[in-house]
């Protein structure tokens, strides 16, 4: 059978219509712990003298922000070959790194292939930021844009996944996204697929599990490159 050409919807990577990743999923109303209240000192306990307090307030801080990661690892080496063969059948396992405006801080590798009528696409991206706080804010901003999905326990410092469905000219495409924060770095996995014969997309479970598997390997690669 002659393979069908890829639809414009896939190459354009249109923004997906959100579909709940699995029944019962719900984002926590507060995925991150609320900051602790200031410590309350018992009545009568001595405090700093005025001179010491004034000196502390007027003395500039000489501390610097310690970063766990200073550069993004090689994304095309972050996922095992057998995983690529499983998630993206027919793709070259070496992958293709996407040009970046700053390859020290942002790097992405992409794999895609059409085998028969079955199409798969996988992206692995790293972004290293100036501090844990900056990465946390960026992570939260991504989370605020999503609807549906849920947390992924045990992945980095915090992580979530969401699965979306788009339909173009009766052709379905299902896409899973996993974003994980590890200290001052973000790891983003995008995994999608379509069947051009049936016009159906792979199941939510297939896409979600595939994206999470790639995310676990990508985070492990980041952590092993630490220092």
C-alpha positions in Angstrom: 0.0 0.0 0.0 1.3 3.5 -0.8 1.8 5.7 2.3 -0.5 8.7 2.4 1.0 12.2 2.6 1.0 14.0 6.0 -1.9 16.3 6.5 -1.2 20.0 6.9 -2.5 19.9 10.4 0.5 17.9 11.6 3.1 20.0 10.0 1.5 23.2 11.2 1.3 21.7 14.7 -2.0 23.5 15.4 -3.0 24.2 19.0 -4.9 21.2 20.2 -8.5 21.0 21.6 -8.1 19.8 25.1 -9.3 16.3 26.0 -9.0 14.9 29.5 -6.0 12.6 29.7 -7.9 10.0 31.7 -11.2 9.6 33.5 -11.0 11.0 37.0 -8.0 13.2 36.4 -8.1 16.6 38.1 -5.5 19.2 38.7 -4.9 20.0 42.3 -6.0 23.5 43.3 -2.6 24.1 44.6 0.1 21.9 43.0 2.8 23.7 44.9 3.0 24.0 48.7 1.9 27.3 50.1 4.7 29.4 51.6 5.0 29.0 55.4 3.9 31.8 57.6 6.5 33.8 59.3 7.8 32.3 62.6 6.0 33.8 65.6 8.2 34.4 68.6 6.8 33.9 72.1 6.0 37.0 74.1 9.0 38.2 76.2 11.6 36.5 74.0 14.5 38.9 73.3 15.0 40.2 69.9 18.0 41.7 68.1 19.2 45.1 69.4 18.3 48.1 67.3 21.9 48.6 66.2 22.3 45.0 65.1 19.0 45.1 63.2 20.0 48.4 61.5 23.4 47.0 60.5 21.8 43.9 59.1 19.3 45.9 57.1 21.9 48.3 55.7 24.5 45.7 54.8 24.2 44.5 51.2 23.9 40.8 50.6 27.0 39.2 49.1 25.4 35.8 48.5 24.9 34.5 45.0 22.2 32.2 43.6 23.4 28.6 43.4 22.2 26.8 40.3 22.0 23.1 40.1 22.2 23.2 36.2 24.3 25.6 34.2 23.7 24.2 30.7 21.2 22.0 28.9 22.3 18.4 28.2 22.3 16.9 24.7 18.6 16.2 24.0 19.2 13.6 21.2 21.1 11.5 23.7 18.5 11.8 26.5 16.2 8.9 25.5 17.3 5.3 25.0 17.4 3.9 21.4 15.0 1.1 22.4 12.5 3.7 23.7 12.7 5.7 20.4 12.1 2.5 18.4 9.1 1.7 20.6 7.5 5.2 20.6 8.4 6.3 17.0 8.6 3.1 14.9 10.7 3.7 11.8 12.4 6.8 13.0 16.2 7.3 13.0 17.2 6.8 16.6 19.8 9.6 16.4 17.1 12.2 16.2 17.5 15.7 14.8 18.4 18.6 17.1 16.4 21.8 16.4 18.5 25.0 16.0 18.3 27.2 19.1 19.1 30.9 19.8 21.0 29.8 22.9 22.1 26.2 22.8 23.7 26.5 26.3 20.3 27.1 27.9 17.6 25.7 25.4 17.9 22.6 23.4 15.4 20.4 21.6 15.6 17.1 19.7 12.9 15.7 17.5 12.0 12.3 16.1 9.2 11.5 13.6 8.3 8.8 11.2 5.4 7.4 9.1 5.4 3.6 9.1 2.7 2.3 6.9 -0.3 4.4 7.8 0.9 5.0 11.4 2.5 8.3 12.3 4.4 9.3 15.4 6.2 12.4 16.6 8.4 12.9 19.7 10.1 16.1 20.9 12.4 16.4 24.0 13.2 19.9 25.2 15.4 21.3 27.9 15.4 24.9 29.3 17.8 26.0 31.9 16.9 29.1 33.9 18.7 31.5 36.3 17.2 30.1 39.5 14.8 27.5 41.0 12.4 30.3 41.5 12.4 31.4 37.8 11.9 27.8 36.8 9.0 27.4 39.3 7.3 30.5 38.0 7.7 29.3 34.4 6.4 25.9 35.3 3.3 27.4 37.0 2.7 29.6 34.0 2.6 26.5 31.8 0.3 24.8 34.3 -2.1 27.7 34.3 -2.6 27.4 30.6 -3.6 23.8 30.7 -7.0 22.3 31.4 -7.5 18.6 32.4 -4.5 16.3 32.9 -2.9 15.6 36.2 0.3 15.4 38.2 3.0 12.9 37.6 4.4 11.8 41.0 8.1 11.1 41.4 9.2 13.0 38.3 11.7 15.8 39.1 10.6 18.3 41.8 7.1 18.6 40.2 5.5 17.4 36.9 2.2 17.1 35.1 0.9 15.6 31.9 -2.1 16.4 29.7 -3.4 14.8 26.5 -5.2 16.7 23.8 -7.2 15.7 20.7 -7.5 17.6 17.4 -9.5 16.7 14.3 -8.8 18.1 10.8 -10.7 16.9 7.8 -12.0 14.0 9.8 -8.4 13.0 10.7 -7.7 12.7 14.4 -4.4 13.5 16.1 -3.8 12.9 19.8 -1.0 14.7 21.5 0.5 14.3 25.0 2.6 16.9 26.8 4.6 16.3 30.0 6.4 19.2 31.7 8.7 18.5 34.6 10.7 20.9 36.8 14.0 19.8 38.3 15.7 22.6 40.3 16.3 25.4 37.8 15.6 23.4 34.7 12.4 22.5 32.8 12.0 19.4 30.7 9.2 19.3 28.1 8.0 16.2 26.2 5.6 16.4 23.3 4.4 13.1 21.8 1.6 12.6 19.3 0.3 10.2 16.7 -2.3 9.5 14.0 -3.5 6.5 11.9 -4.1 7.6 8.4 -6.0 4.5 7.4 -8.6 4.5 10.2 -8.5 8.3 10.6 -8.4 7.6 14.3 -5.8 8.7 16.8 -3.9 6.4 19.2 -5.6 6.0 22.6 -5.2 8.5 25.4 -3.5 5.8 27.5 -1.0 5.0 24.7 0.0 8.6 24.2 0.1 9.5 27.9 2.2 6.5 28.9 4.6 7.1 26.0 5.1 10.8 26.9 5.7 9.9 30.6 8.2 7.2 29.7 10.2 9.6 27.6 10.0 12.3 30.3 11.4 9.9 33.0 14.4 9.1 30.8 14.9 12.8 29.9 14.8 13.9 33.5 17.3 11.1 34.4 19.6 12.3 31.7 19.4 15.9 33.1 20.2 14.7 36.6 23.1 12.5 35.5 24.6 15.6 33.7 24.4 17.7 36.9 27.5 19.5 37.9 
